[in-house]
Amino acid sequence: MLRFEDIDTKNPTLRALDLILAAWDEGVDTGVEPQHMAYAALFTALTDLVAIYGEEAVIHLTRGLEKRVVEGEFTLARRDQ
């Protein structure tokens, strides 16, 4: 379980991340598969972003994700092949 108890939670982004990680842990602890948590988190994030910024801005954001995924930005552990 990854938590940010020792950081300054006055930072709204870090506070939000801490809350999401706590909810994620609770979901997994109650038997929700991590992939279902991930899909729910993505759906929630995208629908909120569309409501706040509009569809075009979210399309622009998501188009940029492919390169970031390929470059390993979201890979926490890499396997050497």
C-alpha positions in Angstrom: 0.0 0.0 0.0 1.5 3.3 -1.2 0.7 6.2 1.0 2.0 9.8 1.4 1.6 10.3 5.1 5.0 12.0 5.5 4.4 14.7 2.8 2.7 18.0 3.0 -0.9 17.3 2.1 -1.6 21.0 1.8 -0.6 20.4 -1.9 -4.0 19.7 -3.5 -2.6 17.4 -6.1 -0.7 15.3 -3.6 -3.8 15.3 -1.2 -6.0 14.1 -4.1 -3.5 11.4 -5.0 -3.4 10.2 -1.3 -7.2 10.0 -1.2 -7.4 8.1 -4.5 -4.7 5.7 -3.4 -6.6 5.1 -0.1 -9.9 4.4 -2.1 -8.0 2.2 -4.4 -6.6 0.1 -1.5 -10.0 -0.1 0.0 -11.5 -1.3 -3.3 -8.8 -4.0 -3.7 -9.1 -5.0 -0.1 -12.8 -5.7 -0.6 -12.2 -7.8 -3.7 -12.4 -5.4 -6.6 -9.9 -6.4 -9.2 -7.2 -3.7 -9.8 -8.1 -3.5 -13.5 -11.7 -2.7 -12.6 -10.4 0.1 -10.3 -8.3 1.4 -13.1 -11.2 1.5 -15.6 -13.4 3.2 -13.1 -10.7 5.7 -12.3 -10.1 6.5 -16.0 -13.8 6.8 -16.7 -14.2 9.2 -13.7 -11.2 11.2 -14.6 -12.1 11.6 -18.3 -15.8 12.4 -17.6 -14.8 15.1 -15.1 -12.1 16.5 -17.4 -14.6 16.7 -20.3 -17.1 18.5 -18.0 -14.4 21.0 -16.9 -12.4 21.6 -20.1 -14.5 20.2 -22.9 -14.1 17.4 -25.3 -11.5 18.9 -27.6 -9.1 19.6 -24.7 -9.5 16.0 -23.5 -8.9 14.6 -27.0 -5.7 16.7 -27.1 -4.6 15.3 -23.7 -5.3 11.7 -24.5 -3.6 11.8 -27.9 -0.4 12.7 -26.0 -0.7 9.8 -23.7 0.4 7.2 -26.3 3.9 8.6 -26.5 4.2 8.9 -22.8 3.2 5.3 -22.3 5.6 4.1 -25.0 8.4 6.0 -23.3 7.7 4.2 -20.0 6.5 7.3 -18.1 3.8 5.2 -16.4 5.9 2.0 -16.0 6.9 1.6 -12.3 9.0 -1.5 -12.8 10.7 -2.6 -15.9 11.7 -6.1 -16.9 15.0 -6.5 -18.8 14.4 -8.8 -21.8 
